[in-house]
Amino acid sequence: MRKKVFLCLLVASVYCAGAPVATEQNWSDSVSLPDIEVSVSRQQSAISHQPSAVSVIDSRLIEETQALSPKDISILAPNVYMPDYGSAMTSSVYIRGLGSRINEPVLGMVLDGIPLLDKNMYDHTMQDVKRIELLTGPQGSLYGRNSPGGVMEIRTIQPLDLTTQLIRGEVGYASANQILAQASYYNRLHSISSLPAGEGRGEAFGWGIAAHYRRTDGFYTNAFNNKKIDGGQQAGGRIILDGKPNDTWRVTGTIYADWLKQGAFPYAAAQTGIIAYNAPAGYERLVVLPSLRALYEQNGYKLSLAASYQMLRDNMLMDQDYTTDDIFTLNQSQKQHNATFDALLTNSLNTHSLNYEWQVGLSAFGKTNQMSAPVTFMRQGIEELILGNANRGIQTVFPDDSIEISNRTLPINSDFGLHNAGVAIYHQSHLQINKWHIRAGLRLDYEYTRMDYLSTADLNYRFTMIMSELAPVNTRIQGTKNAHYIQVLPRLAVSYEHDWVTAYAYAAKGYKAGGYNPQIFSTITQNQVMTDMAADMGMHLDMADPHFSDVAITQYKPEKDWTFEIGAHFMPMEGLKIDINAFHIQCFDQQVTVFPNGKTTGRMMANAARSRIWGVETALHYRWNKGNWRGIADASYGFTDARFIDFNDGMGNYANHYIPYAPQHTLHALVMAQYRVNKKWLEAVSLSARVNMVGPVYWNEQNDCKQDLYALLGANVSFYWKYVQLQLWARNLTGTQYNVFYFRSMGNDFLQKGKPRELGATIKFEI
């Protein structure tokens, strides 16, 4: 099968060699430098003058790295790490030492002006992306919650940005029987400049449609059944209508949809390196995101409006002991309905005032999630986790007696209504005094969060000392928890802007939202079951863990941090941009993942720590064009020293230990050279090579387990004709073995290996 697919790709490339020769304009566009003077949506300055660290990943860099999702491109920016933890659901992000495995992210993600409210949407297929702008550092004054590490702005092709129609397609095949197919069509129905004077010269309309499909057999094998564990498929697309009814308004409506079904969680026992578990594991997700954006411009003022509805439905199956034993399983499903609204009014510098511009905004969101997360204990799990804990307490008093449970399986049914709503007002002022610029921002965020919960368990038990018959115990935990949070988020930046350099310094506050921990309810309910059994027997026995017997522990507060940064952007010559910065972060009420002691099942987020972080970052972006040669040099390096100042989880004091899961070093380097052959049989050819380095990554608070620094090599060779491109590519060319994830469950250690060598071929066409 694989040989046939490669043969089809090669035959197609030979057929396309007879296509006409590309024009000089098409050739130039392929290595254009659109990122030097691009402005991000809520910023008032061009990229080269931003008073903060900014990484711009243009379409050519995305193409050269075969980036299909945000996880693929995160390593291209310094100190940004978005690892693949085994499913699209697990989209953990670590930036400058900040980040956590579960719950709220430290990175905001914005797709064409629409913020994605849930990180379960982050790992999506990127199609027709023009560029990605990554602002590193707290962006709370403009973007609000869940952006203390930064914001990723993803920008796709819009019909009215084109001068004519555009047809694109792509097919590809790679290792693990990976297949990719994409197609899109965009059409601007008429050009404003081509209309006669007085006949609707301000009017324009465009539309577009795009679709994508991906599938793979997977890379990892489950030794229990000798089947691939991570295969799956993904499909989706979008419809976009883009209209300009007059000279002042532009309105864009988009419907985006993405469906995914995949095997998941390829976690191997650390001692053996073997993946082996006996219960189904997988993740299925459907996202539908309609949005409407409007832009009004007149007399130097700009009003931007954006609204969206975001529907997410997903279902996750997990063998929670990750072994061939029958311990316990989890089936978690979510039904989310979310909405966002943002209005931003700005004026332009030097339009109404010689040296002052401002912007003021209003944001609001609502999020409701009906979650069901039943944990089912098998017979072995009942004996080890429930009876084992209960009888240890019983037998301290009655050494010859015990509790028996007759259930073959014990479902702990947990249903939650998770609700969040918030509103914010924000302002930013920009004062220019000669070459000096002062930018001050302030945002007031209010958020309400509520959790409705119902957790039940029914069993039949007998205490051998006093009971001859089985007796039922029906445990029911039901109630509501709610909280209100107000955050004031200031930002002050000073910069000096010269022709070829911008030097800056800023101080800013960011925060990660607070909330509740549904994940710990299985442990709380287990404790309540044992408490109910003791009460049913008329005894007061210490069978339950008192630390996990109160629903109040499910709540955690927002995490706050202050960042101080100095840096500079240099543009010493055309096509060259160099960035360098240093930062210091103080983090308060840090959210960390806490596990109960022993062989227990839950986990939770807690405000258990305070930390301090410092680091440096540097990046180089160079595009060159000389004669028949074009080229790209792109490199970045980040160093982070992130340590706890105060963290004691009851089992140890981790002051001055490195914060786990965030890498200390990240490095990316890519070089591409393209030569114009200018023949009928071949228009151009390019070669590129790249290296990405990450590590060390500490896996736990004790800092006794880590992944050392590792490097991944990649390479491409591409052939160009007028309308067609053939790309042959390789990832992890040397077959480096490394781990991307570690955790402990029920006293056992597990690791997820990184993906092996991948080879592939892709054919693209554009008309």
C-alpha positions in Angstrom: 0.0 0.0 0.0 2.7 2.5 1.0 4.7 1.8 -2.2 1.6 2.4 -4.3 1.0 5.8 -2.7 4.6 6.9 -3.1 4.4 5.7 -6.8 1.3 7.8 -7.3 2.9 10.9 -5.9 6.0 10.5 -8.1 3.9 9.9 -11.2 1.9 13.0 -10.4 5.1 15.0 -10.0 6.4 13.9 -13.4 3.1 14.8 -15.0 3.2 18.2 -13.5 6.7 18.9 -14.8 5.1 19.9 -18.1 3.2 22.8 -16.6 4.0 26.4 -17.8 6.8 28.4 -16.3 6.0 30.6 -13.3 6.1 34.3 -13.5 8.6 36.4 -11.7 5.8 37.7 -9.4 4.9 34.2 -8.3 8.5 33.4 -7.7 9.0 36.5 -5.5 5.9 35.8 -3.5 7.3 32.4 -2.4 10.0 34.0 -0.4 8.4 37.3 0.6 8.9 38.8 4.0 5.4 39.7 5.3 6.3 39.7 9.0 8.5 42.8 9.3 5.8 45.4 9.3 2.7 43.4 10.3 0.6 44.6 13.3 -1.1 42.2 15.7 -4.8 42.8 16.1 -5.0 44.7 19.4 -1.6 46.3 19.3 -1.0 49.8 18.0 2.5 49.3 16.6 4.1 47.4 13.9 5.9 44.1 14.8 9.3 45.7 14.5 8.3 48.3 17.1 6.5 46.2 19.6 7.6 46.8 23.2 7.6 43.1 24.0 8.9 39.8 22.6 7.1 38.8 19.4 7.7 35.8 17.1 6.1 35.8 13.6 5.9 32.5 11.8 5.0 33.2 8.2 3.5 30.7 5.7 6.9 29.7 4.3 8.2 28.7 7.7 5.0 26.8 8.4 5.5 25.0 5.1 9.2 24.2 5.7 8.4 22.6 9.1 5.3 20.7 7.9 3.4 22.3 10.7 -0.2 21.1 10.7 -1.3 22.2 14.2 -0.2 24.7 16.9 1.7 21.9 18.6 4.0 21.7 15.6 4.9 25.4 15.5 5.3 26.1 19.2 8.9 25.1 19.2 9.7 27.7 16.6 9.5 30.4 19.3 12.0 30.7 22.2 10.9 29.3 25.6 7.5 28.1 24.2 6.8 24.4 24.5 3.5 22.7 23.6 4.3 18.9 23.8 2.2 16.1 22.4 0.9 14.3 25.5 -0.9 11.6 23.6 -4.2 13.1 22.6 -5.7 16.3 21.1 -7.5 16.8 24.4 -4.2 17.2 26.3 -3.0 20.6 25.0 -0.7 21.6 27.8 1.4 24.7 27.1 4.6 25.8 28.9 6.0 29.3 28.4 8.9 30.8 30.3 8.5 28.2 33.1 4.7 28.9 33.5 2.1 26.2 32.7 0.4 23.2 34.1 -0.8 19.8 32.9 -4.5 20.2 33.5 -7.2 22.9 33.6 -6.6 26.5 32.4 -3.8 27.4 30.0 -1.1 30.1 30.3 -1.4 30.9 26.5 -4.4 32.6 24.9 -5.1 31.4 21.3 -7.0 33.6 18.9 -8.1 32.4 15.5 -8.9 35.2 13.1 -9.8 37.6 15.9 -11.8 35.0 17.9 -10.4 33.7 21.2 -10.7 30.0 21.8 -12.2 29.6 25.2 -11.2 26.0 25.9 -7.7 24.5 25.4 -9.4 21.3 24.2 -9.8 23.3 20.9 -6.1 24.3 20.7 -4.9 21.2 18.9 -6.7 21.7 15.6 -5.7 21.4 11.9 -4.3 24.6 10.5 -5.3 25.3 6.9 -4.6 28.2 4.7 -2.6 30.0 7.4 -1.0 33.3 6.3 1.0 33.8 9.5 1.1 33.2 13.2 2.0 36.0 15.6 3.1 34.9 19.1 3.4 37.6 21.7 5.4 36.2 24.6 4.9 37.6 28.1 1.7 38.6 29.9 -0.9 40.1 27.6 -3.6 40.5 30.3 -4.2 44.3 29.8 -5.5 43.7 26.3 -6.5 40.0 26.3 -7.4 39.3 29.9 -7.7 35.8 31.5 -5.4 32.9 30.6 -2.7 34.9 28.8 0.1 35.3 31.4 2.5 33.5 29.1 1.4 35.2 25.9 -1.1 35.1 23.1 -0.9 33.2 19.8 -2.7 34.9 16.9 -3.5 32.6 14.0 -4.4 34.4 10.8 -5.8 32.6 7.8 -6.6 33.7 4.2 -9.5 36.1 3.9 -11.3 36.5 0.5 -11.1 40.3 0.4 -7.3 40.2 1.0 -7.0 38.6 -2.5 -7.1 40.4 -5.8 -8.7 37.4 -7.7 -9.8 33.9 -7.1 -7.5 31.3 -5.5 -7.7 27.5 -5.8 -5.4 25.4 -3.5 -5.0 21.7 -3.0 -2.7 19.4 -1.1 -2.2 15.6 -0.8 0.5 13.9 1.2 1.6 10.5 2.5 4.1 9.7 5.3 5.3 7.1 7.7 2.7 5.3 9.8 0.4 5.3 6.8 -0.3 9.0 7.3 -2.5 10.5 4.7 -3.3 14.2 4.3 -5.8 15.9 1.9 -6.7 19.5 1.8 -8.6 21.7 -0.7 -9.8 25.3 -0.7 -11.4 27.9 -3.0 -11.5 31.6 -2.4 -13.1 34.2 -4.8 -13.2 38.0 -4.7 -16.2 38.6 -7.0 -15.0 41.9 -8.2 -12.2 44.4 -7.6 -13.2 47.8 -6.3 -10.6 49.6 -8.5 -12.1 48.0 -11.6 -15.5 49.6 -11.1 -16.5 52.8 -12.9 -16.5 56.0 -10.7 -19.7 56.4 -8.8 -20.8 52.8 -9.3 -20.3 51.3 -5.9 -16.5 51.7 -5.8 -16.7 51.1 -2.0 -18.4 47.8 -2.4 -16.8 44.4 -2.6 -17.7 40.8 -1.7 -15.8 37.6 -1.5 -16.4 34.0 -0.3 -14.4 30.9 0.4 -14.7 27.3 1.3 -12.1 24.9 2.6 -11.9 21.2 3.7 -9.3 19.0 5.2 -8.8 15.3 6.1 -6.1 13.5 7.9 -5.6 9.9 9.1 -2.8 7.7 10.5 -2.4 4.1 11.6 -0.3 5.4 14.6 3.2 4.9 15.8 2.8 3.1 19.1 1.8 -0.6 19.7 -0.2 -1.9 22.7 1.5 -5.1 23.6 -1.7 -6.4 25.2 -3.4 -6.9 21.9 -0.6 -6.1 19.5 -2.5 -3.3 17.9 -1.6 0.3 17.2 -2.8 2.5 20.0 -2.7 6.0 18.5 -4.3 5.7 15.1 -7.1 8.0 14.1 -8.6 10.4 11.7 -9.6 14.1 11.5 -11.8 16.1 9.1 -13.2 19.6 8.9 -13.3 22.8 7.1 -14.8 26.3 7.0 -17.1 28.5 5.0 -16.3 32.2 4.9 -18.3 35.2 3.6 -16.3 38.5 3.4 -18.1 41.7 2.5 -17.4 45.4 2.2 -20.8 47.2 1.7 -19.2 50.6 1.6 -16.0 52.6 2.2 -16.3 52.4 6.0 -17.6 48.9 6.9 -16.2 45.4 6.4 -18.1 42.4 7.7 -16.8 38.8 7.8 -18.8 35.7 8.8 -17.1 32.3 9.2 -18.3 28.8 10.2 -15.5 26.6 11.2 -15.9 22.9 12.0 -13.5 20.2 13.1 -14.1 16.5 13.9 -11.5 14.1 15.4 -11.4 10.5 16.5 -8.2 9.0 17.7 -6.6 6.4 19.8 -4.8 8.0 22.7 -2.5 7.8 25.7 0.5 5.7 24.6 1.9 5.5 28.1 4.6 2.9 28.7 5.8 1.5 32.0 9.0 3.3 32.8 10.8 0.1 33.9 10.1 -1.9 30.8 9.3 0.7 28.1 6.3 -1.4 27.1 2.8 -0.1 26.5 0.3 -2.7 27.8 -3.2 -2.1 29.0 -6.5 -3.9 28.6 -9.3 -1.3 28.5 -10.2 0.9 25.5 -8.5 4.3 25.3 -9.4 7.1 22.8 -10.6 10.6 22.3 -13.4 11.9 20.0 -14.2 15.6 19.6 -16.5 17.8 17.5 -16.0 21.6 17.4 -18.3 24.0 15.6 -17.4 27.6 15.7 -19.5 30.2 13.8 -18.3 33.8 14.2 -19.0 37.3 12.9 -16.5 40.2 12.7 -17.1 43.8 11.7 -14.7 46.6 11.1 -15.6 50.3 10.8 -13.0 52.9 9.8 -13.6 56.6 9.3 -11.7 59.9 10.1 -8.9 58.1 11.8 -11.1 56.0 14.1 -11.4 52.2 14.0 -14.2 50.2 15.6 -13.6 46.4 15.7 -16.5 44.1 16.7 -16.2 40.3 17.1 -18.7 37.7 18.3 -18.7 33.9 18.3 -20.5 30.9 19.5 -18.3 27.9 20.3 -19.8 24.4 20.6 -17.5 21.5 21.8 -18.6 17.9 22.3 -16.1 15.3 23.2 -15.7 11.9 24.8 -12.6 10.4 26.3 -12.0 6.7 27.3 -9.0 5.9 29.5 -7.7 2.8 31.3 -6.6 4.8 34.3 -4.2 2.2 35.7 -2.4 1.8 32.3 -1.8 -1.9 33.0 -3.3 -5.2 32.0 -4.8 -5.5 35.5 -8.6 -4.8 35.9 -8.4 -1.8 38.3 -10.5 1.1 37.1 -11.5 3.0 33.9 -12.7 6.6 33.2 -15.2 7.7 30.6 -15.4 11.5 30.5 -17.7 13.4 28.1 -18.3 17.1 27.7 -21.0 19.2 26.1 -19.9 22.8 26.0 -21.7 25.9 24.7 -19.6 29.0 24.8 -19.9 32.6 23.6 -17.6 35.5 23.2 -17.9 39.2 22.4 -15.3 41.9 22.0 -15.6 45.6 21.0 -12.5 47.7 20.5 -12.3 51.4 19.6 -9.0 53.0 18.6 -7.7 56.2 17.0 -4.6 56.6 14.9 -1.4 58.4 16.0 -1.0 61.8 14.3 -4.6 61.8 13.0 -6.3 63.8 15.7 -3.3 64.6 18.0 0.3 65.1 17.2 1.7 62.5 19.6 -1.1 60.6 21.4 -3.3 57.6 20.5 -5.6 55.4 22.5 -7.8 52.4 22.5 -10.7 51.3 24.7 -12.4 48.0 24.7 -15.2 45.9 26.2 -15.0 42.0 26.4 -17.5 39.5 27.6 -17.8 35.7 27.6 -20.0 32.9 28.8 -19.1 29.2 29.1 -21.3 26.3 30.2 -20.1 22.7 30.3 -22.2 19.6 31.1 -19.6 17.1 32.1 -20.1 13.4 32.9 -17.1 11.6 34.3 -17.9 8.1 35.7 -15.0 6.1 37.1 -15.7 2.4 37.1 -13.8 0.2 39.6 -13.3 -3.4 38.5 -13.1 -6.2 41.0 -9.4 -5.9 41.4 -9.7 -2.2 41.9 -12.4 -2.7 44.5 -10.1 -5.0 46.5 -7.0 -2.9 46.2 -8.2 0.7 46.3 -11.5 0.5 48.4 -11.3 -2.6 50.5 -7.6 -2.2 50.9 -7.9 1.4 52.3 -10.9 0.5 54.4 -9.5 -2.6 56.0 -6.3 -1.0 56.9 -8.3 1.4 59.1 -10.6 -1.4 60.4 -7.8 -3.8 61.3 -5.9 -1.3 63.4 -8.8 -1.8 65.9 -10.1 -5.3 64.9 -7.2 -7.2 63.5 -9.2 -10.4 62.8 -12.1 -8.9 61.0 -12.7 -7.1 57.7 -15.2 -5.5 55.4 -16.4 -7.4 52.3 -18.0 -5.9 49.2 -20.0 -8.1 46.9 -20.0 -5.9 43.8 -18.1 -7.2 40.7 -17.9 -3.6 39.5 -18.4 -0.3 41.3 -19.3 2.7 39.1 -18.8 6.1 40.7 -21.0 8.3 38.7 -20.1 12.0 38.6 -22.0 14.7 36.7 -21.1 18.3 36.7 -22.4 21.6 35.5 -19.4 23.9 35.1 -20.3 27.5 34.4 -18.2 30.6 33.8 -19.1 34.1 32.8 -17.0 37.3 32.7 -16.9 40.9 31.5 -14.0 43.2 31.2 -13.2 46.8 30.2 -9.8 47.8 29.2 -7.8 50.8 27.9 -4.4 51.5 26.5 -2.7 54.9 25.9 0.3 55.5 23.7 2.2 58.8 24.1 5.1 59.7 21.7 7.7 62.2 22.7 10.2 62.4 19.9 11.7 58.9 19.5 10.4 57.9 23.0 7.1 56.0 23.4 5.2 55.4 26.6 2.4 52.8 26.5 0.2 52.3 29.6 -2.6 49.8 29.8 -5.2 48.8 32.4 -7.8 46.1 32.4 -10.5 45.3 34.9 -11.7 41.7 34.7 -14.7 40.3 36.6 -15.4 36.6 36.5 -18.1 34.3 38.0 -17.6 30.6 38.2 -19.9 27.9 39.5 -19.8 24.1 39.8 -23.0 22.0 40.2 -22.0 18.5 41.2 -23.7 15.1 41.8 -21.6 12.0 42.6 -23.1 8.7 43.5 -22.0 5.2 44.4 -24.0 2.1 45.3 -22.6 -1.0 46.9 -23.4 -4.0 49.1 -21.1 -4.7 52.0 -20.6 -6.8 55.1 -18.5 -6.3 58.2 -17.5 -9.8 59.3 -17.5 -9.0 63.0 -21.1 -8.0 63.4 -22.9 -8.7 60.1 -24.2 -12.0 58.7 -26.0 -10.4 55.7 -25.0 -7.9 53.1 -26.2 -4.4 53.6 -26.6 -1.7 50.9 -24.7 1.7 51.1 -25.9 4.4 48.8 -23.5 7.4 48.8 -24.7 10.7 47.3 -22.7 13.9 47.2 -24.6 16.8 45.7 -24.3 20.6 45.9 -23.1 23.8 44.3 -20.0 25.8 44.7 -19.5 29.3 43.3 -17.0 32.1 43.5 -16.4 35.6 42.2 -13.0 37.0 41.1 -11.9 40.5 40.2 -8.6 41.2 38.6 -6.9 44.5 37.9 -4.3 44.1 35.2 -1.9 47.0 34.6 0.9 47.2 32.0 3.5 50.0 31.5 6.0 50.0 28.7 8.7 52.5 27.6 10.5 52.2 24.3 13.0 54.1 22.2 12.4 53.7 18.4 15.0 54.6 15.9 15.2 53.8 12.2 16.7 50.4 12.7 16.4 49.6 16.4 13.6 49.6 19.0 14.7 49.2 22.7 12.1 48.6 25.3 11.3 47.8 28.9 8.0 46.9 30.5 6.3 45.6 33.6 3.0 43.8 33.4 0.6 41.6 35.4 -1.1 38.5 34.1 -3.3 35.9 35.5 -4.7 32.4 35.0 -8.3 31.8 35.9 -9.4 30.0 39.0 -12.1 27.3 39.1 -12.9 23.8 40.3 -11.5 20.3 40.1 -13.9 17.7 38.9 -10.9 15.3 38.6 -10.7 14.8 42.3 -14.3 13.7 42.9 -13.6 10.0 42.5 -11.3 10.2 45.5 -13.8 12.3 47.5 -16.6 9.9 46.7 -14.4 6.9 47.7 -13.7 8.6 51.0 -17.4 9.2 51.5 -18.3 5.6 50.7 -16.0 4.5 53.5 -17.4 7.1 55.9 -20.9 6.0 55.0 -20.1 2.3 55.7 -18.7 3.3 59.1 -21.8 5.3 59.9 -24.0 2.5 58.8 -22.2 0.2 61.2 -22.7 2.7 64.0 -18.9 3.2 64.3 -16.5 6.0 64.2 -13.5 4.5 62.4 -10.7 6.3 60.6 -11.1 4.7 57.2 -11.1 7.8 55.0 -8.3 10.3 54.2 -9.4 13.5 55.9 -7.5 15.6 53.4 -9.8 14.5 50.6 -13.2 14.4 52.4 -14.4 18.0 51.8 -15.7 19.3 48.5 -14.1 22.6 49.4 -10.7 21.3 48.3 -12.0 21.3 44.7 -11.7 25.1 44.5 -8.6 26.9 43.4 -7.9 30.6 43.0 -6.5 32.5 40.1 -2.7 32.3 39.6 -1.1 35.8 39.3 2.3 36.8 38.0 4.3 40.0 37.5 6.8 40.1 34.6 9.6 42.6 34.1 11.3 42.5 30.7 13.9 44.5 28.8 14.8 43.9 25.2 15.4 45.2 21.7 14.5 44.6 18.1 17.2 45.3 15.5 16.7 45.7 11.7 20.2 46.7 10.5 19.5 45.8 6.9 16.6 44.9 4.6 15.3 41.5 5.3 17.1 41.0 8.6 15.5 41.2 12.0 17.2 40.3 15.3 15.5 40.2 18.7 17.0 39.9 22.2 15.4 40.2 25.6 15.8 39.2 29.3 12.9 38.7 31.8 12.1 38.2 35.4 8.8 36.8 36.7 7.3 36.6 40.2 4.4 34.1 40.4 1.9 34.1 43.3 -0.8 31.5 44.2 0.8 29.2 41.6 -1.5 26.4 40.4 0.2 23.0 40.6 -1.2 19.5 40.2 -1.5 17.6 43.5 -2.1 13.9 43.9 -3.4 12.1 47.0 -1.0 9.7 48.8 -0.7 6.1 47.9 -2.8 4.1 45.4 -5.5 6.6 44.8 -7.2 7.7 41.6 -7.7 11.5 41.6 -5.7 14.6 40.9 -6.4 18.2 41.4 -5.2 21.7 40.9 -4.2 23.7 44.0 -2.7 27.1 44.8 0.2 25.4 46.5 3.3 27.3 45.4 5.1 30.5 44.7 7.9 30.8 42.3 10.4 33.0 40.6 11.6 32.8 37.0 14.2 34.5 35.0 15.6 33.9 31.5 16.8 35.3 28.2 15.7 34.9 24.6 17.1 35.8 21.2 15.9 35.3 17.6 17.1 36.0 14.1 15.0 36.2 11.0 16.6 36.7 7.6 15.3 36.6 4.1 17.6 37.2 1.1 17.1 37.5 -2.6 20.0 37.7 -5.1 19.8 36.8 -8.7 18.4 33.3 -9.1 18.9 32.6 -5.4 16.4 33.1 -2.6 16.9 32.0 1.0 15.7 31.9 4.6 17.7 31.8 7.8 15.5 31.5 11.0 16.8 30.8 14.5 15.8 31.3 18.1 17.1 30.3 21.5 15.5 30.6 24.9 16.8 29.8 28.4 14.6 29.7 31.5 15.5 29.2 35.1 12.2 28.5 36.8 12.2 27.5 40.5 9.8 27.2 43.4 10.3 29.8 46.2 7.7 28.1 48.4 6.0 24.7 47.8 5.3 21.9 50.3 2.7 19.3 49.3 2.8 17.5 52.7 5.3 15.0 51.4 8.3 17.3 50.8 9.6 20.8 50.7 10.5 21.8 47.2 11.9 25.3 47.7 14.6 26.1 45.1 13.6 23.0 43.0 13.0 23.4 39.3 9.4 23.7 38.2 8.5 20.4 36.4 7.5 20.0 32.8 8.9 23.3 31.5 12.2 23.0 29.5 15.2 25.0 30.5 16.5 25.3 26.9 14.7 25.6 23.6 16.5 26.1 20.3 15.3 26.2 16.7 17.4 26.8 13.6 16.4 26.5 10.0 18.2 27.3 6.7 16.6 27.2 3.3 18.1 28.0 -0.1 16.0 28.1 -3.3 17.4 28.3 -6.8 15.5 29.4 -9.9 16.2 26.9 -12.7 13.7 28.7 -15.0 13.3 25.8 -17.3 10.1 24.3 -18.8 10.7 21.0 -17.0 11.5 22.7 -13.7 11.0 26.2 -12.4 12.8 26.0 -9.1 14.3 23.7 -6.5 14.9 24.3 -2.8 16.7 22.5 0.0 16.3 23.1 3.8 17.6 21.7 7.0 16.6 22.4 10.5 17.2 21.4 14.1 15.1 21.7 17.2 16.5 21.2 20.7 14.6 20.9 24.0 15.7 20.1 27.6 16.3 19.3 30.2 12.8 18.8 31.4 12.3 17.8 35.0 9.3 15.4 35.5 8.5 15.9 39.1 8.9 18.4 42.0 11.6 16.2 43.6 13.8 16.8 40.5 15.1 13.2 40.6 13.7 12.3 37.2 14.2 14.2 33.9 14.5 14.2 30.2 18.0 15.4 29.2 18.6 17.8 26.3 17.8 16.3 23.0 17.9 17.4 19.3 15.6 16.6 16.4 16.8 17.0 12.9 14.7 17.6 9.8 15.2 18.2 6.1 13.2 19.1 3.0 13.8 19.1 -0.8 11.1 20.8 -2.9 10.6 21.1 -6.7 8.5 23.9 -8.2 6.5 24.3 -11.3 4.1 27.1 -12.1 1.1 25.7 -10.3 2.6 22.7 -8.5 5.1 21.9 -5.8 6.5 18.5 -4.8 8.0 18.3 -1.3 10.0 15.4 0.1 10.5 15.7 3.8 11.9 14.1 7.0 11.3 14.7 10.7 13.6 13.3 13.4 15.9 12.2 10.7 18.4 10.6 13.0 15.8 8.6 14.9 16.5 10.2 18.3 14.9 8.5 21.2 13.4 10.8 23.8 10.4 11.1 26.2 7.8 13.8 26.1 5.8 12.9 29.2 6.2 11.3 32.6 3.7 10.7 35.4 3.1 8.4 38.4 -0.2 6.5 38.8 -1.0 4.2 41.7 2.7 4.1 42.6 3.8 3.1 39.1 5.9 5.3 36.8 4.9 5.8 33.1 6.6 7.5 30.2 5.5 8.5 26.7 8.1 8.2 24.0 8.6 10.8 21.3 7.7 10.0 17.8 10.3 8.1 15.7 11.7 9.0 12.3 9.1 10.2 9.8 9.5 10.3 6.0 6.9 11.8 3.7 6.0 13.4 0.4 3.5 16.2 -0.3 2.1 17.6 -3.5 0.6 21.0 -3.5 -1.0 23.1 -6.2 -2.2 26.7 -6.3 -4.0 28.5 -9.1 
